[in-house]
Amino acid sequence: MRKLLGRFARSPAGLRWFLNLYGPYLGAGVRVDYLAEDFRELKVSMGLRWYNRNYVGTHFGGSLYSMIDPFYMLMVMNVMGPEYVVWDKSASIDFVKPGKGRVYARFVLTEERIEEIKKHTSGGDKYLPSWDVEIVDEHGECVARITKTLYIRLKPQQH
């Protein structure tokens, strides 16, 4: 999987194309609508379909979570480069209200956050930054709040 993804992840257009055809996202109805050329902003959406609807007719919680799952990790990996180890470490989700119709999430990786990562990892230490993400409905109302924590460290120098 990593080798295949690596082929497409070299460009934002390639990564977006791959993710939109990747089975788990395709199956959940998740769509990457926008990925900035510098990998610092990403927007996703998900429509309500028969295959991602729960017993009461709203978005399945697992589908809501899957629409935000890997994106900060992928963004940080691409911005920081191969000198860094970047992993998803943990997440929590708070379901605020039932998701009906199309829902959206936006991810932003600021210059300040990038500098913060560099500062905390410069000595080879691990860093565990967290990001808050809101999934909103078509009216901009919050459906779910997710906190994502990454594990980031500079790879040891190979001599």
C-alpha positions as CSV (number, residue, x, y, z in Angstrom):
1,M,0.0,0.0,0.0
2,R,2.7,2.5,1.0
3,K,4.6,1.9,-2.3
4,L,1.5,2.4,-4.3
5,L,0.5,5.5,-2.4
6,G,4.1,6.8,-2.7
7,R,3.8,6.9,-6.4
8,F,0.8,9.1,-6.3
9,A,1.6,11.2,-3.2
10,R,4.5,13.0,-5.0
11,S,2.0,15.6,-6.3
12,P,-1.2,17.0,-4.8
13,A,-3.2,16.1,-7.9
14,G,-1.9,12.5,-7.8
15,L,-2.6,12.1,-4.1
16,R,-6.1,13.6,-4.5
17,W,-6.8,11.3,-7.4
18,F,-5.6,8.2,-5.5
19,L,-7.6,9.0,-2.4
20,N,-10.8,9.6,-4.3
21,L,-10.5,6.1,-5.8
22,Y,-9.1,4.3,-2.7
23,G,-11.6,1.6,-1.6
24,P,-12.3,2.7,2.0
25,Y,-13.0,6.3,1.0
26,L,-14.9,5.3,-2.2
27,G,-16.9,2.9,-0.1
28,A,-17.7,5.4,2.6
29,G,-18.6,8.1,0.0
30,V,-15.7,10.4,1.1
31,R,-14.4,12.8,-1.5
32,V,-11.3,14.9,-1.4
33,D,-12.6,18.1,-3.0
34,Y,-9.5,20.2,-2.7
35,L,-5.8,19.7,-2.0
36,A,-3.5,22.8,-2.1
37,E,-0.4,22.6,-4.3
38,D,1.7,23.0,-1.1
39,F,-0.2,20.3,0.8
40,R,-1.2,22.8,3.5
41,E,-4.9,22.9,3.0
42,L,-7.4,20.1,2.2
43,K,-11.2,19.9,2.0
44,V,-13.3,16.8,2.1
45,S,-17.0,16.1,1.8
46,M,-19.3,13.1,2.1
47,G,-22.9,12.8,0.9
48,L,-25.5,10.7,2.7
49,R,-26.0,7.5,0.7
50,W,-27.7,4.2,1.4
51,Y,-24.3,2.6,2.0
52,N,-23.1,5.1,4.7
53,R,-26.3,5.6,6.5
54,N,-27.0,4.1,9.9
55,Y,-30.1,2.5,11.3
56,V,-31.9,5.8,12.0
57,G,-31.1,7.3,8.6
58,T,-28.2,9.6,9.4
59,H,-24.4,9.4,8.7
60,F,-22.8,6.3,10.2
61,G,-20.3,7.4,12.9
62,G,-17.5,5.3,11.4
63,S,-17.9,7.1,8.0
64,L,-17.8,10.5,9.7
65,Y,-14.6,9.5,11.4
66,S,-13.1,8.0,8.3
67,M,-13.6,11.3,6.4
68,I,-11.0,13.0,8.7
69,D,-8.7,10.0,9.6
70,P,-5.5,10.2,7.6
71,F,-5.4,13.8,6.3
72,Y,-3.2,15.6,8.9
73,M,-0.7,12.8,8.8
74,L,-0.5,12.9,5.0
75,M,-0.3,16.7,4.9
76,V,2.5,16.8,7.6
77,M,4.4,14.0,5.8
78,N,4.4,15.8,2.5
79,V,5.3,19.2,4.0
80,M,8.0,18.0,6.4
81,G,9.6,15.6,3.9
82,P,11.2,12.2,4.3
83,E,13.5,13.3,7.1
84,Y,10.6,12.9,9.5
85,V,8.7,10.0,10.9
86,V,4.9,10.9,11.0
87,W,2.2,8.6,12.4
88,D,-1.4,8.9,13.5
89,K,-1.2,8.4,17.3
90,S,-4.7,8.9,18.6
91,A,-8.1,10.5,18.0
92,S,-11.3,11.3,19.8
93,I,-14.7,12.2,18.3
94,D,-17.6,13.9,19.8
95,F,-20.8,13.5,17.9
96,V,-22.7,16.8,18.2
97,K,-25.8,16.3,16.1
98,P,-27.0,13.8,13.5
99,G,-25.4,14.3,10.1
100,K,-27.9,14.5,7.3
101,G,-27.1,15.4,3.7
102,R,-23.6,16.4,2.6
103,V,-21.1,17.1,5.3
104,Y,-17.7,18.8,5.1
105,A,-14.3,19.1,6.8
106,R,-11.4,21.4,6.2
107,F,-7.8,20.9,7.3
108,V,-5.2,23.7,7.5
109,L,-1.5,23.3,8.2
110,T,-0.2,26.8,9.1
111,E,3.4,28.1,8.9
112,E,3.3,28.6,12.7
113,R,2.5,24.9,13.2
114,I,5.3,23.8,10.8
115,E,7.8,25.9,12.7
116,E,6.4,24.5,16.0
117,I,7.0,21.0,14.8
118,K,10.6,21.8,13.7
119,K,11.3,23.4,17.0
120,H,10.0,20.5,19.1
121,T,11.7,17.8,17.0
122,S,15.1,19.5,16.3
123,G,16.9,17.5,19.0
124,G,15.5,14.2,17.8
125,D,12.7,14.3,20.4
126,K,9.2,13.0,19.5
127,Y,6.4,15.6,19.3
128,L,2.7,14.9,19.8
129,P,0.8,17.8,18.3
130,S,-3.0,17.8,18.2
131,W,-5.5,19.4,15.8
132,D,-9.2,19.9,16.2
133,V,-11.4,19.3,13.2
134,E,-15.1,20.1,12.8
135,I,-17.3,18.2,10.5
136,V,-20.1,20.6,9.4
137,D,-23.4,20.2,7.5
138,E,-24.6,22.2,4.5
139,H,-25.7,25.0,6.8
140,G,-22.3,25.2,8.5
141,E,-23.6,23.7,11.7
142,C,-21.3,21.3,13.6
143,V,-22.1,17.6,13.3
144,A,-18.9,16.2,15.0
145,R,-15.7,17.5,16.6
146,I,-12.6,15.4,16.3
147,T,-9.2,15.8,17.9
148,K,-6.3,14.2,16.0
149,T,-2.9,13.6,17.6
150,L,0.2,12.8,15.5
151,Y,3.5,11.3,16.5
152,I,6.3,13.2,14.8
153,R,10.1,13.0,15.1
154,L,13.1,13.7,13.0
155,K,14.7,10.4,11.7
156,P,18.1,9.6,13.1
157,Q,20.9,10.6,10.8
158,Q,22.2,7.7,8.7
159,H,26.0,7.7,8.2
